[in-house]
Amino acid sequence: MMEPLPKRIVIVGGSGAGKSTLAKLIGRALALPLVELDEWFWGPGWVRQEGFEARVAALAQGERWLAEGCYGSALRQLLPRADWVIWLDYPLRLMAWRIVRRSLWRAWRGETLAHGNRETLRGTLWGPDSLLRWAWRSHDKRRAELAALRDAHPLAQWHVLRGPDETTRWLRAFCLPV
């Protein structure tokens, strides 16, 4: 007997793991409304938006949703209601490479993110608060936090995927398009 498809999914992992890409793919395949938590968290000028936790709390009470992001305050509200948690637990060197590649691509194209924000090479790659530096410093801590959350929320079905090939095999096992 095939297990029922999930109605509430959270996708977590470090920066550059591919959470947004995977979320879009799964959201389309399962017709789940997608929330990219970065869009709710960051306002214009990379300033934190008011009401983030309230919006997440309302989402958590919904019957069908897919959320991607790794904000602790959001996970505390979403995980107790999640059917599935997909953790992209990829190697740091892969995520660092993806951050660099993505940031160079966005800068070259002048890509605008939510609320008119733009990534800069300095801010992403080598500034004192750079995303790459933050990812490097927080990787082990984030993995430990997610492992503790997995232990604290055993009712959700956790799918821990260690690399892109494993993610592709997992998607195919659920007959989701790759």
Beta strands, then each sheet from edge to edge (+ up, - down):
strand 1: 8-13
strand 2: 34-36
strand 3: 65-68
strand 4: 84-88
strand 5: 157-161
sheet 1: 2+ 3+ 1+ 4+ 5+
end
